[in-house]
């Protein structure tokens, strides 16, 4: 099967620059392609997941990926989807994030024996001669066409406008494709659909300047059945770094998605055969929970490894009646020094809630319990009496988030 058919069947594809040419090329040859990741944080998040899965499917079909880390473009920041200029990041912060990304992407992509490449656009962007760059690259860009692109048009209409600083981003991304084409014979760029204008700019630059074929293909963004972006919780983004978002919480995020999103997520975020995806997606009523368990396990296995997926699964089963070990439920050790602390302060310090306001809202809505008893006091303190002679208590936040408080 042509990899385009695989990507189409699983629901990844959104826009293609030259579909018939691309289909013929991917049928006949093994190509080199790239996806770019700007290191604006020290972890990838669920929003990057689709692109990583597309990259993995392409590699499994025999094509060679380039993971392009934006050590240069990260200095500017993509204006797409933003109504004001991004905060400028320091070179040190960007470099730290680049190193973090490298470790995470290795879970998705096989870099052994030259099967994939990691590149950093800082290598060619940071030392550019500006006048030479304008003469050789800038002449191929129409400002009129650039301003018609959604990423710029929306900002021009906003209160904050568009800075010349950010306007360079499209040209820099196009130049990335041009340089990867020169260095590695890279002929295709992949990425999220919000990058379409930037990606087309690279395709046209190569075709105009070098008169060589080049292509781009966008993937759908990860949204729920209401069209809203997935990957956000009350506490923030669903990160792929286990230090920022635990494997247990990650498992629970997918275990608790809406019924209507299960089949799509199984297709996009796992490698399960599509026959099995359709079978699980067709389950109705209480049976759909079995499909959610499969989804949660498979996605956690891809991101955090099989051992962590099994631990998260056992912890969840323990809480929902399967009688497995409780050891893998997120645990907070309560030391003598912590006794007397307000419970909401403790929860905020341990990352269980983002703010005390969130905690007070939970209490008002009867959404916080200790050993199945509702917490009603905003000022409840963590005291020896709270443990009632036991070594641990079980804190439940909302319907399905559990934490063990263990007395030390």
C-alpha positions in Angstrom: 0.0 0.0 0.0 1.3 3.5 -0.8 2.0 5.4 2.4 -0.4 8.1 1.3 -3.2 5.6 1.4 -2.2 4.6 4.9 -2.1 8.2 6.0 -5.4 8.9 4.3 -7.1 5.9 5.8 -6.0 6.8 9.3 -7.2 10.4 8.9 -3.9 12.3 8.9 -4.0 14.1 5.6 -5.3 17.6 5.2 -3.6 19.4 2.3 -1.1 18.2 -0.4 0.8 20.5 -2.7 1.1 18.2 -5.8 -0.9 15.1 -5.0 -0.5 13.1 -8.2 3.2 13.8 -8.4 3.6 12.9 -4.7 1.7 9.7 -5.1 3.8 8.6 -8.0 7.1 9.6 -6.3 6.2 7.7 -3.0 5.2 4.7 -5.0 8.5 4.5 -6.9 11.2 5.9 -4.5 12.3 6.1 -0.9 12.5 9.8 -0.2 13.9 12.1 2.5 11.4 14.4 4.2 11.4 16.7 7.2 9.3 18.1 10.0 10.3 21.1 12.0 9.9 21.6 15.8 10.6 25.0 17.3 11.9 24.5 20.9 9.7 27.0 22.7 9.4 24.8 25.8 11.4 22.1 27.4 9.0 19.3 26.4 7.0 18.3 23.4 3.2 18.1 24.0 0.2 16.3 22.7 -0.1 19.0 19.9 3.2 17.6 18.4 1.9 14.0 18.7 0.2 13.8 15.3 3.3 15.1 13.4 5.5 12.5 15.2 3.1 9.7 14.3 3.0 10.8 10.6 6.8 10.8 10.7 6.8 7.3 12.2 4.4 5.9 9.6 6.6 7.4 6.8 9.7 5.9 8.3 8.0 2.5 8.6 7.2 2.7 4.8 10.9 3.1 4.1 11.3 6.9 3.8 14.0 8.8 5.7 12.9 11.5 8.2 14.8 14.6 9.1 13.9 16.0 12.5 14.6 19.7 12.2 15.0 21.5 15.5 14.5 25.3 15.4 17.5 26.6 17.2 17.4 29.5 14.7 13.7 30.0 14.0 13.0 29.7 17.7 14.9 33.0 18.0 12.0 34.7 16.1 8.9 32.7 16.8 6.1 31.7 14.4 3.3 34.2 14.4 0.8 31.6 13.2 -2.2 31.4 15.5 -0.9 34.2 17.8 -2.6 37.5 18.4 0.6 39.1 19.7 4.3 38.7 19.4 5.8 35.7 21.1 8.1 36.3 24.1 11.7 36.4 22.9 13.7 33.3 24.1 17.3 33.4 25.2 19.8 31.3 23.2 20.6 29.3 26.4 16.9 28.5 26.9 16.5 27.4 23.3 19.6 25.1 23.4 18.3 23.5 26.6 15.0 22.8 24.9 16.7 21.4 21.8 18.4 18.8 24.0 15.1 17.9 25.7 13.4 17.4 22.3 16.2 15.1 21.0 15.6 12.7 23.9 11.8 12.6 23.5 11.7 12.2 19.7 13.9 9.1 20.0 10.9 7.2 21.3 9.1 7.7 18.0 11.8 7.6 15.4 14.6 5.1 14.8 17.9 7.0 14.3 20.1 3.9 14.0 22.2 3.3 10.9 21.3 6.6 9.3 17.6 5.8 9.1 16.9 9.3 10.3 18.7 12.6 10.8 18.6 15.3 13.4 19.4 18.8 12.1 19.3 22.2 13.8 18.6 25.3 11.6 20.8 27.4 13.9 23.6 25.9 11.8 22.7 28.0 8.8 20.4 30.8 10.1 22.5 32.4 12.9 25.4 33.4 10.7 23.6 34.6 7.6 24.9 37.6 5.7 21.7 39.7 5.6 22.3 41.5 2.4 23.4 38.4 0.6 20.4 36.5 2.0 18.0 39.3 0.6 19.6 39.2 -2.8 19.6 35.4 -3.1 16.4 34.4 -1.3 14.4 37.5 -0.6 13.9 38.3 -4.3 11.8 35.2 -4.7 9.1 36.3 -2.3 6.1 38.5 -3.0 5.1 40.7 0.0 1.5 40.8 -1.5 1.3 37.0 -1.4 2.9 36.8 2.1 0.3 39.3 3.5 -2.5 37.2 2.0 -1.5 34.2 4.1 -3.6 33.5 7.1 -0.7 33.6 9.5 -0.1 37.2 8.5 -3.5 38.4 7.5 -5.0 37.6 10.9 -2.3 39.5 12.7 -2.6 42.5 10.4 -6.2 42.7 11.5 -5.4 42.4 15.2 -4.9 45.2 17.7 -1.2 44.4 18.0 -0.5 44.2 14.3 2.5 42.4 12.7 6.1 43.2 13.3 8.7 43.1 10.6 10.7 40.9 13.0 8.0 38.2 12.8 7.3 38.7 9.1 10.7 37.1 8.4 9.6 33.8 9.8 8.0 32.5 6.6 11.2 33.3 4.6 13.3 31.5 7.3 11.2 28.4 7.2 11.3 28.3 3.4 15.0 28.7 3.6 15.2 25.7 5.9 13.6 23.5 3.3 15.9 24.9 0.7 19.0 24.1 2.8 17.8 20.6 3.7 17.2 20.0 0.0 20.8 21.1 -0.8 22.4 19.1 2.1 20.3 15.9 2.1 18.2 15.9 -1.1 15.1 16.4 1.1 12.1 16.8 -1.2 9.1 17.0 1.1 8.1 19.0 4.2 5.4 17.7 6.5 3.7 19.5 9.4 0.4 20.7 10.9 -2.2 22.4 8.8 -1.6 25.7 10.4 1.8 25.7 8.7 0.5 25.5 5.1 1.5 29.0 4.0 5.0 28.6 5.4 5.4 25.2 3.8 4.2 26.2 0.4 6.7 29.1 0.5 9.5 26.5 0.8 8.1 24.4 -2.0 8.0 27.4 -4.3 11.4 28.7 -3.4 13.1 25.4 -4.4 11.0 25.1 -7.6 11.8 28.7 -8.6 15.4 29.0 -7.5 16.7 25.5 -8.3 14.0 24.3 -10.7 13.8 21.1 -8.8 10.7 19.2 -7.6 9.6 19.8 -4.0 6.4 19.0 -2.2 4.6 19.5 1.1 1.8 17.8 2.9 -0.1 18.9 6.0 -1.7 16.8 8.7 -4.9 17.4 10.5 -4.6 19.0 13.9 -5.7 17.0 17.0 -9.2 18.2 17.8 -12.1 16.7 19.6 -15.6 16.1 18.1 -16.5 19.7 18.8 -13.5 21.0 16.8 -11.6 22.1 19.9 -7.9 21.4 20.2 -7.1 18.4 22.4 -4.3 18.3 24.9 -5.3 20.8 27.5 -6.2 20.2 31.1 -7.1 22.6 33.9 -3.4 22.5 35.0 -2.1 23.3 31.5 -0.8 21.3 28.5 -0.6 17.5 28.3 3.2 17.2 28.1 5.2 14.2 26.8 7.8 14.7 29.5 7.0 12.4 32.5 8.4 15.0 34.9 5.9 17.6 33.7 2.9 15.2 33.2 3.1 11.8 34.9 2.5 8.6 32.9 -0.4 7.9 35.2 -2.1 11.3 34.4 -1.2 10.8 30.7 -2.9 7.4 30.8 -6.0 8.8 32.6 -6.2 11.7 30.1 -6.8 9.3 27.2 -8.9 6.9 29.4 -11.4 9.8 30.0 -11.8 11.3 26.5 -15.3 11.6 25.1 -16.9 8.5 23.5 -17.1 10.3 20.1 -13.3 10.8 20.0 -12.2 7.3 20.7 -12.1 5.9 17.1 -10.3 9.0 15.7 -7.7 8.9 18.5 -7.1 5.2 18.0 -6.5 5.8 14.3 -4.3 8.8 14.7 -2.3 8.0 17.9 -1.7 4.2 17.8 -0.4 1.7 15.4 -3.3 -0.7 15.8 -4.6 -2.1 12.5 -7.5 -0.2 11.1 -9.8 -3.2 11.3 -9.2 -3.3 15.1 -9.6 0.5 15.3 -13.0 0.3 13.6 -14.1 -2.7 15.8 -13.2 -0.8 19.0 -14.7 2.5 17.7 -18.0 0.7 17.0 -18.5 -0.4 20.6 -21.5 1.2 22.3 -22.6 2.1 25.8 -20.4 0.8 28.7 -18.4 -1.3 26.2 -16.7 1.8 24.8 -14.8 1.9 28.1 -12.8 -1.2 26.9 -11.8 0.8 23.8 -10.7 3.7 25.9 -8.5 1.4 28.0 -6.9 0.1 24.9 -6.4 3.7 23.6 -4.9 4.8 26.9 -2.5 1.8 27.1 -1.3 2.0 23.5 -0.7 5.8 23.6 1.1 5.6 26.9 3.2 2.8 25.6 4.3 4.8 22.6 5.2 7.9 24.6 6.5 6.4 27.9 7.3 2.8 27.2 5.6 -0.5 27.9 6.7 -0.7 31.6 5.2 2.7 32.4 2.0 2.0 30.5 1.6 -1.2 32.5 2.1 0.6 35.7 -0.4 3.3 34.8 -2.9 0.6 33.7 -2.5 -1.3 37.0 -2.9 1.9 39.1 -6.1 2.8 37.2 -7.5 -0.8 37.5 -6.8 -0.7 41.2 -8.9 2.4 41.6 -11.8 1.0 39.5 -12.2 -2.4 41.0 -9.8 -4.7 39.3 -7.9 -5.3 42.5 -4.4 -4.7 41.2 -1.6 -2.9 43.2 -2.1 0.6 44.4 1.6 1.3 44.3 1.5 3.1 41.0 -1.1 5.7 42.0 0.6 9.2 42.2 1.9 9.5 45.7 2.8 12.4 48.0 4.9 11.7 51.1 3.7 13.9 54.0 6.6 14.6 56.3 6.4 16.1 59.8 7.5 19.5 58.4 4.4 19.4 56.1 1.9 18.8 58.9 -0.3 21.8 59.6 -0.2 22.9 56.0 -3.5 23.9 54.4 -4.6 21.0 52.1 -5.1 23.3 49.1 -1.6 24.8 49.6 -0.2 21.3 49.6 -2.2 20.3 46.5 -1.0 23.4 44.6 2.7 22.8 45.7 2.5 19.1 44.5 0.9 20.1 41.1 -2.5 18.5 41.8 -4.2 21.8 41.2 -3.0 24.8 39.3 -4.3 27.4 41.8 -6.0 27.6 45.1 -9.0 29.0 43.3 -9.3 25.8 41.4 -9.2 23.9 44.7 -12.0 26.1 46.2 -14.1 25.6 43.1 -13.6 21.8 43.5 -14.8 21.9 47.1 -17.8 24.1 46.2 -18.8 21.5 43.6 -18.3 18.6 45.9 -15.4 17.5 43.7 -12.8 16.8 46.4 -12.9 13.8 48.7 -10.7 12.0 51.2 -11.3 8.3 51.5 -14.7 8.9 49.8 -15.7 11.7 52.3 -16.4 15.1 50.8 -14.1 17.9 51.8 -16.2 21.0 52.7 -13.7 23.2 54.6 -11.5 25.5 52.5 -9.1 25.8 55.4 -8.8 22.1 56.1 -5.2 21.4 57.3 -3.1 18.3 56.8 -2.8 16.9 60.4 -2.2 13.5 62.0 -5.9 13.4 62.8 -6.7 13.6 59.0 -5.0 10.1 58.7 -7.1 8.7 61.5 -4.4 6.3 62.6 -3.7 5.1 59.1 -0.4 5.4 57.2 -2.1 6.7 54.1 -5.3 8.3 52.8 -6.7 8.4 49.2 -7.5 11.9 47.8 -9.9 12.0 44.9 -10.1 15.1 42.7 -13.1 15.3 40.4 -14.5 11.9 39.3 -11.4 10.0 38.3 -8.1 11.6 39.5 -6.6 9.9 42.6 -3.6 10.7 44.8 -2.2 8.8 47.7 -1.1 10.9 50.7 1.4 8.8 52.7 2.4 9.7 56.2 6.2 9.5 56.7 
